[in-house]
Amino acid sequence: MAFGRHLLVCGFNSHPLPNMAKQKRTQTNKKSFHGKCLGKNKNLNCDLYQDDCLERLRKLPDKSIDLVIMDPPYLFDKGGGGGAFGSRAYYKEIEPLGDGFDFQVLNELERVQEKTNLYIFSNIKLLKELLVNYQVNKPHLRTDLLIWHKTNPAPSCNNKYLSNLEYVLFVREKGVKLFGDYHTKSKVYSSQTNKKDKKLYDHPTTKPVPLLENYIRNSTKPGATVLDCFAGSSSTGEACLRTGRHFVGIELDPKHFKTGEKRLRDTHSQLTQPVVKKPKKKKNRS
Ligand SMILES: C[S@@+](CC[C@H](N)C(=O)[O-])C[C@H]1O[C@@H](n2cnc3c(N)ncnc32)[C@H](O)[C@@H]1O
């Protein structure tokens, strides 16, 4: 790939978490991973932090981020398995992600961006809260509802519609440009749920990289800085490396942080593999 040559790992930092006793966390250490992709014309950073996003966001400088893509823990009723979730096993998998998130994060996101430019993955329950936050409380921001249409949903439709849609709320401030063309700007993106990535990265809600690449290309220019403050397995990080954007990621769970770190390293190696040309066969001139 054109932009990358080496990955310089500048180090892992471990700091003890302050006030651990007060926090319902199992993690004992904060870690961070800083990689650099050095290329002829590009010098890409990826900074992945194992941390609580609100705490880490408060340390990021004002106006340092061009685009935010985030996939926060969704709000859902924890009334048990089955039903809306397709199966009890799936419910158990995503249950820890069902508490929603602190909306103070949204205020911090406004501070770290010069102009709000933000994609938020959501289910219908969280969407309601987000719409109140943006359309009612912040009407100066423009909102659009985008859809990720899953073409292979779980075959569970007993007394309900299929769970084949995920909502993405796109919020931007006046003056923020939207690039792209007729095809990349469709409000509906159809693809299979990426079972392969879910298995590979052992994360139940991994998002498709091509979809993230589409949002990144539509909303930034190469070299821009993209933040994902609920990074999970760092799908957004991979999409950033593939599109030549800087990545800042924050993930609380040490297991997913580690997965993300490996994923960024592997993506970088993949992108920087020299292309081996097959030698041309000599023609027999007999
Ligand atoms: C819905 S998942 C994101 C999945 C991600 N889009 C991907 O493709 O892998 C939400 C993630 O947020 C993380 N998380 C939850 N609370 C957090 C917090 N306070 N700060 C940072 N990360 C948090 C969870 O551990 C989980 O991995």
The ligand as a Tripos MOL2 file, in Angstrom:
@<TRIPOS>MOLECULE
LIG
   27    29     1     0     0
SMALL
NO_CHARGES

@<TRIPOS>ATOM
      1 C1        -20.6210   -1.7860   20.6140 C.3       1 LIG1
      2 S1        -18.9930   -2.1060   21.0590 S.3       1 LIG1
      3 C2        -17.9840   -1.3850   19.7630 C.3       1 LIG1
      4 C3        -17.5880   -2.3780   18.6980 C.3       1 LIG1
      5 C4        -16.7140   -1.7600   17.6130 C.3       1 LIG1
      6 N1        -17.4470   -0.8560   16.7710 N.3       1 LIG1
      7 C5        -16.0930   -2.8250   16.7260 C.2       1 LIG1
      8 O1        -16.2760   -2.7870   15.4970 O.co2     1 LIG1
      9 O2        -15.4150   -3.7110   17.2470 O.co2     1 LIG1
     10 C6        -18.7540   -0.9740   22.3750 C.3       1 LIG1
     11 C7        -17.3940   -1.0650   23.0390 C.3       1 LIG1
     12 O3        -17.2870   -0.0090   23.9990 O.3       1 LIG1
     13 C8        -16.5100   -0.4620   25.0950 C.3       1 LIG1
     14 N2        -16.8140    0.4180   26.2420 N.ar      1 LIG1
     15 C9        -17.8660    0.3570   27.0880 C.ar      1 LIG1
     16 N3        -17.8240    1.3690   27.9770 N.ar      1 LIG1
     17 C10       -16.7080    2.0930   27.6850 C.ar      1 LIG1
     18 C11       -16.1130    3.2610   28.2480 C.ar      1 LIG1
     19 N4        -16.6600    3.8690   29.2900 N.pl3     1 LIG1
     20 N5        -14.9800    3.7410   27.6850 N.ar      1 LIG1
     21 C12       -14.4140    3.1180   26.6030 C.ar      1 LIG1
     22 N6        -14.9250    1.9890   26.0440 N.ar      1 LIG1
     23 C13       -16.0590    1.4910   26.5700 C.ar      1 LIG1
     24 C14       -16.9410   -1.9380   25.2640 C.3       1 LIG1
     25 O4        -15.9460   -2.6770   25.9390 O.3       1 LIG1
     26 C15       -17.1480   -2.3610   23.8120 C.3       1 LIG1
     27 O5        -16.0090   -3.0150   23.2870 O.3       1 LIG1
@<TRIPOS>BOND
     1     1     2 1
     2     2     3 1
     3     2    10 1
     4     3     4 1
     5     4     5 1
     6     5     6 1
     7     5     7 1
     8     7     8 2
     9     7     9 1
    10    10    11 1
    11    11    12 1
    12    11    26 1
    13    12    13 1
    14    13    14 1
    15    13    24 1
    16    14    15 ar
    17    14    23 ar
    18    15    16 ar
    19    16    17 ar
    20    17    18 ar
    21    17    23 ar
    22    18    19 1
    23    18    20 ar
    24    20    21 ar
    25    21    22 ar
    26    22    23 ar
    27    24    25 1
    28    24    26 1
    29    26    27 1
@<TRIPOS>SUBSTRUCTURE
     1 LIG1         1 GROUP 0 **** ****
